[in-house]
Amino acid sequence: MLKNVATVLLDGVHPFELGVVCEVFGLDRSDEGLPVYDFAVVSAEGAALGTHVPGLTVSTPYGLDRLDEADLIAVPASDANIAREYPPELLAALRRAVDRGARVLSVCSGVFVLGAAGLLDGRRCAVHWRHAQQLARRFPRTRVEPDVLYVDEDPVITSAGTAAGIDACLHIVRKTQGPEVAAKIARRMVVPPHRDGGQAQYIERPLPAGPCDTVGGVLAWMTEHLDEEVTVEQLAARALMSPRTFARRFQQETGTTPYRWVLRQRVLLAQELLEGTDETMDAIADRTGFGTAAALRHQFVKALGTTPNSYRRTFRGPEAA
């Protein structure tokens, strides 16, 4: 049962990520029959901490000893989380908490603190897509999932950037106290109790730039002809190469195969059309080379974890879908 929750702060904490944990676990909603948590904000570095908002500070009377009684310890994002050393006392407290059966939760870059405590070793984890590569380099014994909103590797729960912390917090409530409690809290917060898809639908993916550019002209041509079916042999002929040499060069310069590259560019074009036009699914499927709305939906869900209609609602509002 989840009763005692603490969120631990480092200097430069992000107020929104801190507010997410406070909103879900720190408010008294007993008037609606919802659980009231024994909640505390804990400082890892002195009574008063700065935030990444100029002039805004956070003060709390609670120190790290408060973590010893918590069922859940949350670590929100901080400006300095990514490239700093952390108080050894904090890392030890997090390890003790997991050893005695408590859960730990990170919001965005708070995951770097969990990594420094050794709690990511052998586990999958989530982080904001902008920090995924850096996290993987710093903690090679973890498997970073850059496309998801959160990862539950109980007792370690990690979430991606900003609002994904809400998803992870509600997931913990749903897991420990049932879907009805999570839904009521979500309704009070005016947020969905569960979001479709993952981070993949929010990631910017420009065309990759390689150290050399022998297939650049073919890439530009492919981008302009995504609605056409082409073979590797045809593309190789445009590049004045043999199919085998072209496929090898393409892999070296883009990091993927021609088929996967075209598939990803078609999905990207579909995203642009869903965001910026009122075209039907059949029309978008035709323009992007998927052929049918069913094929578009299949590949869209496979790539982004959400449907085209849901994506359009997310980025343009329900009336657009």
N, C-alpha and C positions, 0 to 999 in steps of 0.2 A: 504494500500500500504506500502511496506517495503522500507524505504529510509535511515533511520538512525540506524546504528549498532554499538554497543560498546561491547568489550570483557573485562571483569574485572579480574584482576590478584591478586593472593595471593602469598606470598613468597613460593619458591619451585615449581613454575609452570613448567609443562612439555612442553618443546618447541614444540614437535610434535603436541600436542592437541591445543596449541596456534596457531601454523602454519596452522592447518586445517581451523580455523575460519578466519584467515587472508587471506588465499588463496581463499576461496569462496567469502568473502565479502569485502576484503581490496584491491583488485587489480582493476586497471582501464582497463576495456575491452571495452571501448566505440568504439574502432576501429572496433569492430564486431557488433556494435549496441546493446550491452548488457548494462544493467543498471549499473550506478556507485553509490556506496553507500557512504554516509557520515560516514566514519569508524574511530573509535578511539580505542586505547588500553588504558585502565584505570587501575590505581593502587589503590588497597584498603589499601596498607600498605607502603606509602612513595614513593618517586620518582624513586628509584632504587630497583629492586627486584632480588633475587637470583633465579636460576632455579635448577632442579635436575641434570643438567649437570655441573660438576665441572668447575669453572672459567667463566661460561657464566652467564651474568646478563642482565636484561631488564630494560631500563629507559624510562619513559614517563612523559610528562608534565601534563597529565590529571588526575584529582582526581575524587572522587565519584560524584561530582555535575554534571559531564558529563553524568551520567546515567539518569538524569531527562528528557533528550530530546530524548532518544533512543527508537526506535520502537522494537528493539530486543537487549537483553542483554545476552551475552554468558559467561558461567563460565567454563573454561577449567580445566583439571585435575591438581592437585598439590600434591606433596609428603605428605604434612601435612593435606590435606583435611579431611582425614578419622577420625582422632582422636584428633581434636583440637577445640578450641573455635574460633569464627569468629567475626570480628569487628561489633559491634551492628549497626554502621552507614551503613555498607554494607547490612546487613539483612533488615534494615528499607528501604533502597533504592530499594531493590528487591521487597519488598512488595508494595511500592508506585508504582513501575513500573507496576506490575500486576493490581493493583487497577485502574490505569488510562488507561488500555487496551493494554499495551505493552506485548510482548512475552519474555519469558526467556528460555534459552537453556543451558543444562549442557552437558559436554563431559566427559565421564568416571566418576572419583571421584568428579567432580564438583557438582554432584547430592547431595552430603552431605551438601553442602552450601545451596542449595535450601530447603533441608529438615530442616536445622536449622532455615531457615526463615519461616517455616510453610507452604511452598508452595506445599509440597507433601501430606499433609493431605487429605485423601479421594480420592487420585488419584493413578492411576497406574504409574509405572516408570521403567526405564531401567538403568542398571549399568553393568560394567564389571562383568562377572560371578564369578570372584574371590572375589568380594566385596558384592555379593548379600545377603548372610546370615547376614553379619555385618550391612548392610543398613537396612534390615528388623528388626533386633533387636533394632537398634538405633531409628528407626522411625516406630513404630508398626502400625501407622494409615495410612501407605501407603501400596500398594500391589506391591511388586517387581516382575517384569517379567524377570527372569534370562536368558531366551532363545532367546530374540529378540534383534535386532540391535538398535532400538529406539522405543520410545513410544510418541505419540502425544496426550496429554491431554490438548489441547489448553486452556489457553495460556502458559502452561508449557510443554516443549518438553525435553525429557531426552534421552541420547544415551549411548550405551555401550562403551567398550574400544577402544581407539585409532582410527582406521580407520572407526569405526561406527559413529564417529563424522562427517565424510564426508557425510555418508548416511543421517544423520539428517539435516545437513546444506542444502544439495541438496533437501531434502524433503520440507524444509521451502521455498526455492526458488520456487520449483514446485507448492507449495500450494498458494503462494502469487503472483507469477508472471508468472505462467504457465509452462507446460512441455517443451516447446521449449527453453525457457531461461535456465532452469535447464539442459537440454541436451547439449546446447552449452557450458555452463560452465564446465560440466563434460568432454566434448570432449577436451576442452583446458587443463584440468587437467589429461587427459588420464586415466579416471576412468569410471566405468559403472554408468549411471545415476540412476540405481536402481539395487540392488543386490538381488539375490534369497536367500531364507532361512533366518536364523538368527544365533544367537550365538551358538545354540545347536550343530551345525556342528563343532565348534571349542573347545568345552568343553571337558576336559579330565575327564573321569568317571571311575576310578578304582573300583574294586569290593568293596562294603562297608564292613567295619570291625565292627562287633558288640562287645559288652562287653563280650559275651560268644560265644561259637562256637560249638553248638551241631549239626548243619546242614552243617558244613564246608566240610565234606567228600562228601556229596550229591552235594553241589555246585561245587566242583571240577569235579565230575562225569558229572554233567549237562553241564559244560563248554566244556568237551571233546566229548559230544554227542549232540551238538546243532542241528545236522541234523536229529535227531530222534524225533518222536512224543512219549511223555511219559505222563502218567497221575499222578495225585497227589497220587493215591493209589500205583502206582509203586514206586514213590519216597519215600513215607512213608515206604514202605516195605524195601527199601534199608537203611533207617535210623532206622529201627526196632521200628517204632512208629505207632500208629493208624493214619489214614488220618487226623482226626480232630486235634490231638496233633501236628502232623507235620505241618499242615497249620498254626497253632497258633505260633509255634516256628519259623517257616520260616518268618512270618510277624514281629515277635519281633526282629529277628536278621538281617534282610535285609531291613526292612521298606516297603516291597511290597509283592505281592503275587507270587507264583511260576510261574504262566502264564506271568505276567508282567516282572518278572525277566528274564525269558527265552527270551521273546520278545526283551528286551533291549540288552541282550547279543548277540542275533542274529544280531541286527542292528550294534552293535559294531564290530562284526566279519565282516559284510559286509563292514563297513568303512575301516577296515584294508585291505581287499581284493581289494577294489576299489583304495586305495592309493598305494598298493605295488605289484599288479599283473595286467596282461592283460587279465584275465579271462573274459569270456562273462557274460552278466547278467543272462542267464539261468544257467550257471555253478555256479555262486555265489549264486543264489537262491537255488540251490540244496545243496550246501555245508553249507548254513546257516539255512536250514530247512524251508525256505519259500515256496519251491516247484516250483513256477513259477516266471518268471520275473515280471509279473503283480502284484503278491502278494508282492514281494520284493519292488517294486516301491511304492505300497500303504502304506506299513508299514514304509518305509524309509521317505516318505513325511510326514506321520503322526507324526513320532518321531522327525525329523530334519527340516522340513519345506522346503526341497529341494529334487530334484530327484537324483537318483544314478548317472545318467550321468552328471548332473550339479555338483555334489559333486566331481566326478572324474576329471572334467575339472578344478575345483577350486584348487585341491591339486596336480594334475599332469600335468596340461596344456591342451589346447584344442586338441592337437594331440593324447593324450591318449584316449580321448573319441571317 
